């Protein structure tokens, strides 16, 4: 039996092409971002920034976003469930490609998936967006967020707070800080003139 002659397969002349195929290291691969819920409540929909001028949807006594400030601490109140969310937001991007550009702070609704889902379900009108204070440095902005979350005991008061993390550290909190603990701490601070 004769075996039919096979044609040689086409080979790409790689030597003639000035290009190298390199593998991208895993550390350089950007993870896919979760689909965000816009204020209009449609997954993946874009927010019309022309609807959000001045302070956007934030209640605050002063003009927000001035050049001297890097960001602000905010609280979002879910009026229907009487729950709160405390967070920080920077006015300008610090990313490699977008450094210095204005962020989405005027219509930002937090990084909490549960809060975003609640806004989508119940509508933006059932929430209050309040700026607590603006800050001039990133260090102070981060410190103020952590201090505020500890002050309100958000990790323990999960019946009243959407927050589950404090400065990206999570641990189960099963009991509150006692009144005697607070009194002794205040007493020590007073004795030291703090």
C-alpha positions as a Markdown table, in Angstrom:
| # | Residue | x | y | z |
|---|---|---|---|---|
| 1 | Unk | 0.0 | 0.0 | 0.0 |
| 2 | Unk | 1.3 | 3.4 | -1.0 |
| 3 | Unk | 1.2 | 6.2 | 1.5 |
| 4 | Unk | 0.1 | 9.5 | -0.1 |
| 5 | Unk | 2.7 | 12.2 | 0.0 |
| 6 | Unk | 1.7 | 15.0 | 2.4 |
| 7 | Unk | 2.3 | 18.6 | 1.7 |
| 8 | Unk | 4.6 | 20.4 | 4.1 |
| 9 | Unk | 2.7 | 22.7 | 6.4 |
| 10 | Unk | 3.2 | 26.5 | 6.1 |
| 11 | Unk | 5.8 | 27.7 | 8.6 |
| 12 | Unk | 5.9 | 31.4 | 9.7 |
| 13 | Unk | 9.2 | 32.8 | 8.8 |
| 14 | Unk | 9.9 | 34.1 | 12.3 |
| 15 | Unk | 13.4 | 35.1 | 11.5 |
| 16 | Unk | 12.1 | 37.8 | 9.1 |
| 17 | Unk | 9.8 | 39.3 | 11.7 |
| 18 | Unk | 11.3 | 41.7 | 14.3 |
| 19 | Unk | 9.2 | 40.7 | 17.3 |
| 20 | Unk | 9.5 | 38.6 | 20.5 |
| 21 | Unk | 6.7 | 36.8 | 22.2 |
| 22 | Unk | 7.0 | 37.4 | 25.9 |
| 23 | Unk | 4.9 | 36.1 | 28.7 |
| 24 | Unk | 3.4 | 38.7 | 31.0 |
| 25 | Unk | 4.4 | 38.0 | 34.6 |
| 26 | Unk | 1.4 | 37.1 | 36.8 |
| 27 | Unk | 2.3 | 40.1 | 39.0 |
| 28 | Unk | 1.7 | 42.5 | 36.1 |
| 29 | Unk | -1.7 | 41.1 | 35.1 |
| 30 | Unk | -4.4 | 43.5 | 36.2 |
| 31 | Unk | -7.4 | 41.8 | 37.8 |
| 32 | Unk | -10.8 | 42.4 | 36.3 |
| 33 | Unk | -12.8 | 45.0 | 38.3 |
| 34 | Unk | -16.2 | 44.1 | 39.5 |
| 35 | Unk | -19.1 | 45.5 | 37.6 |
| 36 | Unk | -20.1 | 48.7 | 39.4 |
| 37 | Unk | -23.6 | 49.8 | 40.2 |
| 38 | Unk | -24.1 | 53.4 | 39.1 |
| 39 | Unk | -26.3 | 55.9 | 41.0 |
| 40 | Unk | -29.0 | 55.3 | 38.4 |
| 41 | Unk | -29.1 | 51.7 | 39.6 |
| 42 | Unk | -28.2 | 49.9 | 36.3 |
| 43 | Unk | -25.3 | 47.5 | 36.3 |
| 44 | Unk | -22.4 | 48.8 | 34.2 |
| 45 | Unk | -24.2 | 52.0 | 33.3 |
| 46 | Unk | -22.3 | 55.3 | 33.2 |
| 47 | Unk | -23.1 | 58.3 | 35.4 |
| 48 | Unk | -23.8 | 61.6 | 33.6 |
| 49 | Unk | -21.2 | 63.9 | 35.3 |
| 50 | Unk | -23.1 | 67.0 | 34.1 |
| 51 | Unk | -25.8 | 66.1 | 36.7 |
| 52 | Unk | -23.2 | 66.5 | 39.5 |
| 53 | Unk | -21.8 | 70.0 | 39.8 |
| 54 | Unk | -20.4 | 71.8 | 42.8 |
| 55 | Unk | -20.3 | 69.4 | 45.8 |
| 56 | Unk | -22.1 | 66.7 | 43.8 |
| 57 | Unk | -24.5 | 64.8 | 46.0 |
| 58 | Unk | -22.5 | 65.6 | 49.2 |
| 59 | Unk | -24.0 | 67.7 | 51.9 |
| 60 | Unk | -21.3 | 70.0 | 53.3 |
| 61 | Unk | -21.1 | 73.6 | 54.6 |
| 62 | Unk | -18.1 | 74.6 | 52.4 |
| 63 | Unk | -17.1 | 74.2 | 48.8 |
| 64 | Unk | -15.4 | 70.8 | 48.3 |
| 65 | Unk | -12.5 | 69.7 | 46.1 |
| 66 | Unk | -10.3 | 72.7 | 46.3 |
| 67 | Unk | -6.6 | 72.4 | 45.3 |
| 68 | Unk | -5.4 | 72.5 | 48.9 |
| 69 | Unk | -7.3 | 69.3 | 49.8 |
| 70 | Unk | -6.6 | 65.7 | 48.9 |
| 71 | Unk | -9.8 | 64.1 | 50.0 |
| 72 | Unk | -12.6 | 63.9 | 52.5 |
| 73 | Unk | -14.2 | 61.6 | 55.1 |
| 74 | Unk | -17.9 | 60.9 | 54.5 |
| 75 | Unk | -20.8 | 59.1 | 56.0 |
| 76 | Unk | -23.7 | 57.7 | 53.9 |
| 77 | Unk | -26.9 | 57.1 | 55.8 |
| 78 | Unk | -29.4 | 54.5 | 54.6 |
| 79 | Unk | -32.6 | 56.1 | 55.8 |
| 80 | Unk | -34.8 | 53.0 | 55.4 |
| 81 | Unk | -32.6 | 50.6 | 57.3 |
| 82 | Unk | -31.0 | 53.2 | 59.7 |
| 83 | Unk | -27.5 | 52.0 | 58.8 |
| 84 | Unk | -24.4 | 54.0 | 58.1 |
| 85 | Unk | -21.3 | 53.7 | 56.0 |
| 86 | Unk | -18.1 | 55.7 | 56.8 |
| 87 | Unk | -15.3 | 56.0 | 54.2 |
| 88 | Unk | -12.7 | 58.3 | 52.6 |
| 89 | Unk | -12.5 | 59.5 | 49.1 |
| 90 | Unk | -9.7 | 61.3 | 47.2 |
| 91 | Unk | -10.4 | 64.2 | 45.0 |
| 92 | Unk | -7.8 | 63.3 | 42.4 |
| 93 | Unk | -6.5 | 60.1 | 41.0 |
| 94 | Unk | -3.1 | 58.8 | 41.9 |
| 95 | Unk | -2.9 | 56.1 | 39.3 |
| 96 | Unk | 0.0 | 55.8 | 36.8 |
| 97 | Unk | -2.1 | 56.8 | 33.8 |
| 98 | Unk | -4.6 | 59.1 | 35.4 |
| 99 | Unk | -2.4 | 60.9 | 38.1 |
| 100 | Unk | -3.8 | 64.3 | 39.0 |
| 101 | Unk | -7.1 | 63.9 | 37.1 |
| 102 | Unk | -10.3 | 64.6 | 39.1 |
| 103 | Unk | -11.8 | 61.4 | 40.5 |
| 104 | Unk | -15.5 | 60.5 | 40.5 |
| 105 | Unk | -15.9 | 62.0 | 44.0 |
| 106 | Unk | -19.0 | 64.1 | 43.1 |
| 107 | Unk | -21.2 | 61.0 | 42.5 |
| 108 | Unk | -19.2 | 58.3 | 44.4 |
| 109 | Unk | -21.2 | 55.8 | 46.4 |
| 110 | Unk | -18.5 | 53.9 | 48.3 |
| 111 | Unk | -16.6 | 50.7 | 47.8 |
| 112 | Unk | -19.2 | 48.7 | 49.8 |
| 113 | Unk | -21.0 | 46.1 | 47.5 |
| 114 | Unk | -23.8 | 45.8 | 50.1 |
| 115 | Unk | -24.4 | 49.5 | 50.2 |
| 116 | Unk | -24.2 | 49.8 | 46.4 |
| 117 | Unk | -26.8 | 47.0 | 46.1 |
| 118 | Unk | -29.0 | 48.7 | 48.7 |
| 119 | Unk | -28.9 | 51.9 | 46.7 |
| 120 | Unk | -29.7 | 50.1 | 43.5 |
| 121 | Unk | -32.6 | 48.3 | 45.2 |
| 122 | Unk | -34.1 | 51.2 | 47.2 |
| 123 | Unk | -33.1 | 54.2 | 45.1 |
| 124 | Unk | -30.7 | 57.0 | 45.8 |
| 125 | Unk | -33.4 | 59.2 | 47.3 |
| 126 | Unk | -33.4 | 57.0 | 50.4 |
| 127 | Unk | -29.8 | 57.8 | 51.3 |
| 128 | Unk | -28.1 | 60.9 | 52.7 |
| 129 | Unk | -24.5 | 61.6 | 51.5 |
| 130 | Unk | -22.7 | 63.7 | 54.1 |
| 131 | Unk | -19.1 | 65.0 | 54.0 |
| 132 | Unk | -17.7 | 65.0 | 57.5 |
| 133 | Unk | -14.4 | 66.9 | 56.9 |
| 134 | Unk | -11.8 | 67.6 | 54.2 |
| 135 | Unk | -8.1 | 66.9 | 54.6 |
| 136 | Unk | -4.9 | 68.3 | 53.2 |
| 137 | Unk | -2.7 | 65.2 | 53.3 |
| 138 | Unk | -3.1 | 61.5 | 52.5 |
| 139 | Unk | -1.7 | 60.5 | 55.8 |
| 140 | Unk | -4.2 | 62.5 | 57.7 |
| 141 | Unk | -7.0 | 61.3 | 55.5 |
| 142 | Unk | -6.2 | 57.7 | 56.2 |
| 143 | Unk | -5.7 | 58.3 | 59.9 |
| 144 | Unk | -9.0 | 60.1 | 60.1 |
| 145 | Unk | -10.9 | 57.2 | 58.5 |
| 146 | Unk | -9.3 | 54.6 | 60.8 |
| 147 | Unk | -9.8 | 56.8 | 63.9 |
| 148 | Unk | -13.5 | 57.5 | 63.0 |
| 149 | Unk | -14.2 | 53.8 | 62.4 |
| 150 | Unk | -12.7 | 52.9 | 65.7 |
| 151 | Unk | -14.4 | 55.8 | 67.5 |
| 152 | Unk | -17.9 | 54.6 | 66.3 |
| 153 | Unk | -16.9 | 51.0 | 67.0 |
| 154 | Unk | -18.0 | 50.0 | 63.5 |
| 155 | Unk | -16.5 | 46.5 | 63.6 |
| 156 | Unk | -18.6 | 45.7 | 66.6 |
| 157 | Unk | -21.7 | 47.6 | 65.7 |
| 158 | Unk | -22.5 | 45.7 | 62.5 |
| 159 | Unk | -26.2 | 46.1 | 63.1 |
| 160 | Unk | -25.7 | 49.9 | 62.5 |
| 161 | Unk | -22.7 | 50.0 | 60.1 |
| 162 | Unk | -22.2 | 48.6 | 56.6 |
| 163 | Unk | -18.4 | 48.8 | 57.3 |
| 164 | Unk | -16.7 | 45.4 | 57.7 |
| 165 | Unk | -13.0 | 46.4 | 57.4 |
| 166 | Unk | -10.8 | 49.0 | 59.1 |
| 167 | Unk | -7.9 | 50.0 | 56.9 |
| 168 | Unk | -8.1 | 46.8 | 55.0 |
| 169 | Unk | -7.6 | 44.6 | 58.1 |
| 170 | Unk | -10.5 | 42.4 | 59.1 |
| 171 | Unk | -11.0 | 40.5 | 62.3 |
| 172 | Unk | -14.1 | 39.3 | 64.2 |
| 173 | Unk | -15.2 | 41.6 | 67.0 |
| 174 | Unk | -17.4 | 39.9 | 69.5 |
| 175 | Unk | -17.6 | 42.4 | 72.3 |
| 176 | Unk | -17.6 | 46.2 | 72.7 |
| 177 | Unk | -15.1 | 48.4 | 74.4 |
| 178 | Unk | -16.4 | 48.6 | 77.9 |
| 179 | Unk | -17.3 | 51.9 | 79.6 |
| 180 | Unk | -14.7 | 51.3 | 82.3 |
| 181 | Unk | -12.1 | 50.8 | 79.6 |
| 182 | Unk | -13.0 | 54.2 | 78.1 |
| 183 | Unk | -13.1 | 55.9 | 81.6 |
| 184 | Unk | -9.6 | 54.6 | 82.5 |
| 185 | Unk | -8.2 | 55.5 | 79.1 |
| 186 | Unk | -9.7 | 59.0 | 79.5 |
| 187 | Unk | -8.4 | 59.2 | 83.1 |
| 188 | Unk | -4.8 | 58.3 | 81.9 |
| 189 | Unk | -5.0 | 60.9 | 79.1 |
| 190 | Unk | -6.2 | 63.6 | 81.5 |
| 191 | Unk | -3.4 | 62.8 | 84.0 |
| 192 | Unk | -0.9 | 63.1 | 81.2 |
| 193 | Unk | -2.4 | 66.4 | 80.0 |
| 194 | Unk | -3.5 | 64.9 | 76.7 |
